[in-house]
Every structure is written in C-alpha cells, then in structure tokens.
Amino acid sequence: MINTEKIYNLLADEIDLFTGVPDSLLKDLCACITDHTSAGRHIIVANEGAAVAVAAGHYLATGNPALVYMQNSGIGNAVNPLLSLADEKVYRIPMLLVVGWRGEPGVKDEPQHIKQGEVTLSLFDAMQIPYKVIDKDETIAEKQFIELVAQAKSASSPQAAIIRKDLFSPYRLKNKPLNNFVMSREEALQTVVDLLGKDDVVISTTGKLSRELFEYRESKGEGHEKDFLTVGSMGHSISIALGVALSKPGRLVYCLDGDGAVIMHMGSMTNIGASGLKNIRHIIFNNGAHESVGAQPTAAFLIDIPQIAMGCGYKKAKSVSDITELKQVLKTFRDEEGPVLLEIKVNIASRDDLGRPTRTTHENKEDFMNHLK
C-alpha cells in the first residue's frame, strides 16, 4: 500500500490539471484530488472520452500534460479520442492515464468486470500506449509515476499507470457534495416499486440502486423476472429500455436511472424523445454524487434535468424532493402518455449491509426474457 497524499503531492508537482470519472479503486486518490486541487484544476467529467479531450485542450493551451483518471471499464469511452486525437500519429498529446484495474485476473470481483479485467493490458498493448502496473512498494511506485510523466512529456504521447486493488492508503473525502434532501434513494425506490403494475418491467441502472431493487424484491418474497439489472454499461440503461419498449409496445417499461449515469450518455435522451414511445417511463434518482465510487460530486444539481428532457422531446417531465410529493406524482405517472421523466432528488446514503444479487447475470437475463414472452 502506498501513501495517497504523498503520491498526490508528487503528481501535483508535475501535473497542473486533473480530470476523469471516479472509480472505486481510485476513490482515495480521487478524494485527495478533490480536497487539495482548486476547482479550475480538477474537472469531473461526463465520461472518460471527455476527460481525454479536456486533457488535450489543456495541453494545447499550456503545453503541460494533464492527469486523466478512470476505471478500466471506461477505456471503451476513451478509445476514440486516445487513438484519433492524442495518438502520436495524429496530434501527439501527452497525458498520464491513471486506470483502476477492476477484474484483475486472480482477484475476486463482480461479473461485469471479469472480461474487462482480463483484456485491460491487452487493450493498452493494442492501442500501443505504454503502461506500468504500479507496484505496492512506495519507493518503486514513486519512481514509476515519475518515469511515466517524464515519458509522456518526452514522447509527447499518453502513458498509463495501472492501479491494482488496495494500492492507495485510505483517504476520506472532506469536501463532500452538499445534499440536504431527506428522502433516501432506497425509500424512494420502494415507493416506486410498490406502485408498479403487474405487467410493468424495469431496467435498473448500474450501482447500488440495482442492488437495492434486488433486495427489496427478496424482502417481499417476489421473483426477479420483471427486472433487468444493468450491472455494468454505465449510462446505457435508458437505451436498453428503448430497445425493450420498441418491441413490447403493450408493456410499460420503467428505466430506473442515476444522475451520474444519465450525464455520462445524456445524448441517449434525444433518442427517447424522438421515439415518441408512449410506454417509456424514465425515473432518475438524483443524489448529486457518484456514490458507489466514493461520493465524488456530479453536475446533476447544477442542471435542470426535467427541462433537458422536455428539450429532447419528452411529453412531460417533473422533479420531486420529498416522499409526499413523490406519492402524489406517482398516482398519475403510470397513466401519462410517454415518454415521460421523473427526477427524484434524494440524499447520499445507503445501508452498510447492502448485499449483492444472488442470481447470476445469465439467470437474470433468462428470467427477464422468459417474462417478456
């Protein structure tokens, strides 16, 4: 294990812009960056490709490389700007990529990370981006980071630091997002589920919301065939819902989404609006944070999600922030002509004993498909 603040200070001596999407393996480093870097020098972006682009713009303006952090699941979002913008055969943009290695072979992890973990190093080999797997010996790690930054500058190209589980020492975020909403996500979720029709189906987003949904069905003694849990593919739940709704016009399809996920691929909302599908119900649980990976802030409280939805062609869009409002809106929400959106503002909280689905991803898929038949 290496000292998080020490590594941050080492990097801050060489790097003057930090940008990326928070990751659970990087949560201590991300928290340290948030606490010690001025707002203009730390940008939490919508997705990993945008972080690469921000780093490119920073280099063009200053001649200095930026640090781009991400989970390895975000490599897919970053491939295009890495190869068509930053690559040495295009614009030769130096940057330091700091990548959390979820699903590392031999390390127990969730199913959505297994394949990504197996191919992570191969992806960097294929992109011809040099990398170092950072050592747990602090002296060696410091040398590796210094070498990577130096190589990025000298070669004028991206270099990657691959971060294994439990590499960084614990660091607790001090500058947490402000959120005074009383309603918890779990309470709001249960209220929504209780008012679903017997033939309604659910596409739930990446993170703790899907885990809470699974546990609530268990507590009620219900099956899980009505729910598709999007355990990976952050930001794509609403597009999955669109695919289902197109083929099952007689079913109401609820997408239970998160603010970070919506922001990551917000362009998908234009497809929902343009579809004009009457059977889509888009519900966004907004706590203003990437809670599952350390509670780093999103921009969700700085934007008007219902107005964005209306601008994208949704028929109606509303926002609520307490349980009384929620129950009142839900009385008519099911009968609205879609596509419609409901933003539910909730606090940043989840149970310490929150479990994980006990059904496999393959079982979840089969259950859901059989139910749709």
N, C-alpha and C positions, 0 to 999 in steps of 0.2 A: 504494500500500500504506500502511496506517495502523498505528500502533504499538498492539499489542494491550494491553499493560499500561496504557498511557496512557488508552485508551478504557475499559478496565475500571475504573480509578480514577475516571474521570469519571462512569461509570454508578453506581458504588458510593456516590458522594456523594449520589445521588438515589434509589437503589433499595436496599431492605434485604432482599429475598428474590429468589433466582434459582432457576428451576425449568424443566425441559424434558427433551427427549430429544436426545442428542448427534447431531451432523451433521458430515460431513466438511468442508464449507465453513466450519463454525464451530468446528472442532476446536481451533484455537489459543485462541479466546475461551473455549471450554468448559474447556480445560485451565487457563487462567488463573483462571477462576471456581473450579474445583476446588481449586487451590492456595492461593487467597487468601481464600476465603469459609468461614466456620465451618460445621460440619455442619448446624446448625439453620437456616442461612440459604441452604443450597443443597440442593435436592431433585431428584435424577434420578428421574423418574417412569416408570411402566409405558408410558404412551402420551401423546400430545400433548393429548388432551382432558382427561386427568387433570391435566396441568400448568395448563391454563386454570382448572380447578376449584380447584386449590391456590392459584393466584393470587387467585381470587375470595374464598376463605376468608381469605387473608391480609389482603386489603383490608377485609373485614367486621370483622376483629378489630383492625386497626391504623389503618385509614383511609389506608394507603400503598399505592401501586401496586407490583406485582412485575414482574420481567422473565421472559418465557416464551420459551425458545429451541427451535427445531425446524428440521428440513429441510422444504422445501415439500411433500414427499410426505406429511408429517404433517398438512397442512391438513385433509385429509378426516377425521381423528380429532378435530380441534379444532372443526369447523364447528358441531356441535350445541351445545356449551356457549358458544361465541362468540355464537351467534345467539339461543339460548333462555335464556341466563343473563346474559352480560356486556353484551349489546346495550343501547343507550341507551333502547330501548322496553321493556326488561324491568327489570333491576336497575342498569344504568348502572355497570358495574365497570371502572375504569381499569386498564390494564396495558400494558406495552411488549412487543410481539411482535418477536422477532429471528429472521428466517426466511432460511435458506440457499436460494439460487436455483439449484438443480440444473436442468440442461436449459435454461438461458437461451438464447433464440434466437440463433444465430450462434456459440455456444460449443460445441465438441465435447463430447459426454457419452454415457453409456450409454443403450441404448434405453428402459429403464424410466423414464428421466427426461424424455424428449423431450416427450411430451404435457403432463406436469405443468409443465414449464418454459414451454411455450407459453401456458398458461392461468393461470399464477400471478397476474399482475397483474389479470387479468380476474376472478379469484375474489375478490380483495380489493375490486375495484370492485363486484361483485355483492353482497358482504356489507356494502358501504358502510363499510368500515374504512379510514380514511385511512392512507396509507403514503408512505414516501420510499425511493427506491433510493439507498443510501448511496454517496457519492462517494469515489473513491480519494485525493482531496486531503484530507489530515488536518484542516486548518483547517475546510474545508467539512463534513467528516464530523462533527467535534465539534459544530458548530453544528446539524447535522441531528438528532443524538441528543438534544441539549439541548431542541430545539424539540419533538421527539416526546414526550419525558417531560412537558414543560410542557403540551402539548396533551392528553395523556392525563389529566392532573390537572384541567385547566380544563374539559374537555368531559366528564369522568368517563366515559370510554369507551376501548376498545382502540385503539392506534395501532401501526403496523407499520414496522419497519426491514427492508428487503430487502437481503440481503447477496450480492454477486457473488463469483465465484471469485477467489481470491488477494487478497482485500481486506485481511485481517489479516496482520500480520507473524508469522513463525514463533515459536511458543512451545511448548517441550517440557514435557509433564506431569511434575512432580516426585513428586507423591503418587499413584504408580501402585498399582492394586489388588494386594494380596498374593496370590501364587499360586505354590506350590512343587511343583505336580504335575509329574512327569517326562514323562508321555506327551504328545506333541503331538497336535493335532487331526488333522493330516494322517496321522500314523501310525495313529491310531485309526480314521479314515475308511477307510484302505486295508485294515485288518484286517476291518472290517465288510463292505466290498465284496467281498473275497475269499471270503467265506462265503455270499454271496447265491446263491439258486437261479437256474437259467437262465430261469425264467418270472417271477421276482420283479421288481417295479417299484419305482422310487424317486421320491419327491417331496422335493427338497432345498431348504433354506431360503435366504433372502436373505443375501448377503455372500460371504465368502471360501470358505466350505465348498463352495458350488456350483462355484466356480472350481477348487478342489482336486479335486472329483469329476470335472469335465470333463477336467482334465489327467491324472488317473490312468487314465481310460478311454483317452485318447490314448496314454499310455505303454505300455499293454497291447495296443495295436492293436485295441481294441474299438470298436464303434459307440456311439452315444449314445441309441439309441431306447428304452432301458429307464429313462431318467432324465428327469424333468421338472424343469427348473431354475427355481425361483421367484426370478427376478432382482429383482423388486420385491415389493410387497404384504407387507411385513414382518409376521410374526406369523400369516399365513394359510396356511402350508404344510400344517399338520395338517388344516385344513378342506378344502383341495384333496384331500388324501389320503382324507379321509372320503367326499367325492363320488366319487372313483375306486373306493374299496373297496365302496361300496354297489352299484355297477353291475357290478363284477367280483369276485363273491364267491369265484371259483375261483383268484384271484391273491393272493399275499401282497403287501401294499402297505406299503413302508417309508417313513416320514417321517423324514428326517434333519434335525434341528432345531437351533436355537441357543438359548442361555439368554435373551438379550435378546428374541428373537422370541417365545419361549414366554410370557414375562412380559407382553409387550405385549398379547396377547389370550388370556390364560390361561383365560378363560371357555369357550373352544372345547374344552378338555379335558372339560368336562361333557358335551358332545355326543358325544365319543368314548366315554366311559364308558357313557352312556345307550344308545348304538347297539348295544352288545354284539357288535360285529362281530369275528369270530374272526380275520379276515385282516389286522388292522392291527397294525403294529409301529412304535412311536414311540420314536425314539432321539434323545436330547438331548445335544449336545456342549457341555458347560458349562465355560467358562473364566472366568466371573465378570466379563466385560467386554464392552462394545460395541467389539470390537477393530477392526472395519472403519472406524470413525469416530473413532479416537484413543485407544482403550483406556480410556474412561471406565467406572467400575465399574457393574455391575448389582447387584441384590439377591440373585442366584441362590445365593450361598454362605451367605446368611442364612436361607434357607428350605429345607424338606425336600421336594424335588420328587417323589420316589417316594411319600411319604405323601400329598401333594396328589393324585397320580394315583389312589392307592387310594381316597381320599375321593371322587373323581369317578366311581368305578365301574370302573376298570381291573381286570383279573383278577389281574395281577401287576405288580410294579414293583421294580427293583433299581438299585443305584448301584455303579459301579466306578471305580477311580482308577489302575490300572496295567495294563500290557499282558497280564500273566499272568492277572489276574482277568478281563479282557475276553475273552480267548480261551476261557477256561473257561466263562463265561456264554453266549457265542455258540454253543457246542456244542449247547445245548438251546433257545436263544432262538427259533430258527426253528420249532421244533415246539411251542412253547407255544400255548395257546388264548387268542387275543386278546380284547379289546385289551390289549396289554402294553406296558410302558415300560422303557427302559434309559437311565439317566443315566450319561454318561461324563465324568468330571472331567479336564480337560486344561489344559495351560499356555497362556499368551498368547504365541503365536509363529506366524509364517508366513514363508514364503520371500520374500525381496526380489524374486526373479524370477518370482513367481507371475503367470501370464498370465490372460487372459480367454477365455471361449468364442469359438471361431471360427465356430461355427454361429449363424445368426441366430435370434431368438426364434421367428419363423414356421417356420423349419426344425425347430427343437426341438419345437414343437407338433405339426407334421405327422409327424415321426419317431415321436413318442410315441404319437400316436393310431393310426397305422398298426400299431405294435407291439401295441397293446391289441386290435386287431381279430383 
